[in-house]
Amino acid sequence: MSAPSGLPLWSDFLHEIRKYSSLTEKELESFFSESKYEEAAEAIADSMPKRLFEERINHDLRFGDAEVIRGSISFLPILFDKLVITTNLDNLLEHLYQKHDIAFTEVLTGKNIQSYRRLKAQSDRMLLKLHGDCKSKEGRILSVAEYEASYAPGAPVFEELSGIYRNQSILCLGCSMNSDRTVKLLGKVAEMDEGIPKHYAFLKHPDDEAALLEREHFLTERDVFPIWYKGDHDESITALLVGLAHHKGAI
């Protein structure tokens, strides 16, 4: 959802910073062909100086001008003014909410996410950046080992996100809902707790009925109920969010 505002998709970002490493394009594509994005990021990081890797993340994912924010993401402050959760490293959301004069009271990243339950009662609105921030390597989650540690039982991301899944309905936007860590964790929570609330996701309608049935079974087993769209991604998400805003009486 950040792409219309000029930020790269994660795969495009990895393609770009690979150019500064000794990893070949063929090697990177072999990771992508198996949907091994964690391994791809780790391989790139291991193939270039750490300082250069950090600089590319800081430079390429840092967002600085709220006036150029475009697309469906612009509707989020109208609809969701309490809690926003992202796996993105960029700082677009901070600029967006500041532009609407409802800046986040707390922005929690890395280990600081463990403060969520303590702070939520006294905070107007919170942003949880599960995988860290482009401006600081502290608490950033990119390598396989970092993902394993952060999504292990007892780790801050595991504990806080599990608690949110159990106690609040989540609307998932701009994510594939396939086999990433957040979806795997949701599956574990749904398996352990049959009483979790329903969650929802805006997703592109599959091309055929067999794929549709497979996707619906996969998602509903995790208590995620898809809201399908068939058109252009950003236009369709915008239309759905406008509909929600009208229903809420926000516009």
N, C-alpha and C positions, 0 to 999 in steps of 0.2 A: 504493500500500500504506500510505501515511501517512493516508489519508482517514478510516478508522475511529477514528483517534486525534484527529480534529478539525482536521487540516490540510487546506487546500483543494486540489482538483485544479488543475493549472496553468491550464486554461481558465477555471475559476471565479475563480481569483486575478486573472487579467487582466480579467475582467468587473468585479471589485470595484474594482481600482485605476483602471480607466477612469473611474469616477465622479469621481475627483479631477483628471481631465484635461479638455482641450477636445475630445478625440476623441469622436465620437458613437457610440452603440451600433450604428447601422447600418454605420458605417465599420469597427468592430471585427468585426462579423459577416461583412463581406465578406472580411476576412482569414481568418477561421475557415473559411468556405465553401471556400476554396482550400487549407486546411491550412497557411497561412502564419503559423505561430505566432511565428517569429523576427521577421518583419516587424510583427506585431501588437504585440509587446513594445516594439519600437523606436519604433513610431508613438505608443504611449502615453507612453513616456519623453520623446519630443520634444514632447509636448503638455502637459507639466506641469513645474514647477520641479524641477531635479535633486535638490535637498535633500528635497523632498516625496516624490519617487520612491524615493529611498534609504530614507526613513523608513517608507514603506509596506512595502517588502520586509523590512526589519528587524523591523517590528512584526507583520506578518501571517504571516511564515514562521518566526519564532523560536519554538522549542518549549521549555517550561520545566518540565514535570511528568511524570516518568517513570511515575508511578502511574496516569496516564490512558491509557497506551499500550494499544491494543486491536488485535485482529485477527491476521491471518497473519504480519505483520511480527515479532511477538513470538517466533517460532520461529527467526529468523535467527541469534541468538547460539549456539543449540544446534547448528546445522548448519554454520555458516560462521564459523570462529574465527581465520582467517588474513588473508583479503583480502576486502574489500567495496568495490564500485565503485558510485557513484550519480551521477546528473545532477541530483538534487534540491538545492535551496539550503537547505532546512530542516536543523535540527540534532537531529532525532528519533533518528537512529541513534546519535549520540554518547551521548545519555541512555539509550537502550536497552541498549547494551553496558556502560555504567557500572553500570546497575541489576543486571546479571548478574555484576558484579565481574570483567569482562574488558574493561576500557576499552581503546580503541585506543592503541597505543604511539605511532603517528604518524597525524595527519590532514593530508593534503596537498591543497592547493587551488591553482588558478591555475598560475603558473610553477613553484611548488614541486613540482608533480607530476613534474618532471624528476629529482627526487631519489629516485624510487621504486626504481630498480634498485640504487642505492647503499645505500639504507637497508633493503631488504627482508630481507637476510641477518641483520641485527642487531635486527630488530623482531619482536615476538611477533605483532602483528596491525596491519593498516593499513586506513585508510579513504581512498579516493581520491574527492574531490568534483570531478568533471571540470569542472563549470560554475561552481564557486565556492561561496560561503557567504553566507547571509543577513546575517551580522554584519559583513561587510566587503565593500566594493565592489572591493577589490584582487583582480584576477584573475577577476572575475565575467564570465560569458559570457551576454549577452542579445541584443545587436544582431546584425544580419546581418554587419557588418564584423568583430565580435568572433568570431563563429562561423567565418567564413572564415579569419581569422588563426590561430585555435586548432586548426583541423583541416587546416591546410596542412602539407605535408611539411616536416619539420624543427622544427615547433612542439611544445612539450612534450606536449600532449594527444595529438596525432597519433602521436608517437614512442612514448610509453609505452603507450598503448592498443593500438597495432599490435603491440608486443612481447608484451603480455599475450595478445592474440588468437592469436599464433603459438605460444605456449608453455604455455598453460593452458586447460583446458576451463571455459567460463563458463556459468552458469545464469542466464538472464534472467528477471526477475520484475517484474510490475507495469508493463510497457512494451508498447506496441502492436506493435513490431517492423515498422514500416512504412517511412517514408522519412526518419526522423530522422538526425542526423549520425553517431551511433554505428553505426547499421545500414549507412549508406553506406560508412563506413570499413571495416566488416567485409567488405563486398562487395569493396572494393579489395584488402584483405589476402588474401581467398580467391582472387581472380583472379591475384594475384602469386605465391601460395605454395600449391600443391596439397597440401602436407603438414601444413597446420594441423590441430590437434586438433578433434574434434567439439565443437560448442557446443549448448546446449539452451535451450528457452524454454517456460514454461507459458503457454498461450494459449487463449482461448475458441474453441470449435469453430465454424467458419463455418456459416451457415444452410443452404447447399446444396452439392452435390457439386462443381459447377463452381468455386465460390469456394474450396472446400477444396483442390482440385487446384492452383488458381492460387497459393494461399498456400504450399502445400507446395513447389511448384517455386521460388517466390521465396526461401523460407527456405533450402532445401537447397542452392541455388546458392551461398549464403553460408556453407555448412557449419553451419547451424543446424537442429536437428531438433526439431520442435514436439512437446510433450506436451499433448494437447488435453483440455479440460474443458468440460462442458456446463451446469453449474449456476451458482449465484451466484458471483461472482468471489472474494470473500474466503473464503467457505465452502469453495470448491473448492481454492483455493490452500492454505488451512489443511490440508485433508485430504491433499493431495499432500505437503506439508512434514512432516506427522505420519508419513506412510508412509515418507518418507526417514529421519526420525529413528528410527523403529522398525528400519529396515534397518541403520542405522548403530549401533544399540544405545544411542542417546543418551537414549531414554525407554522 
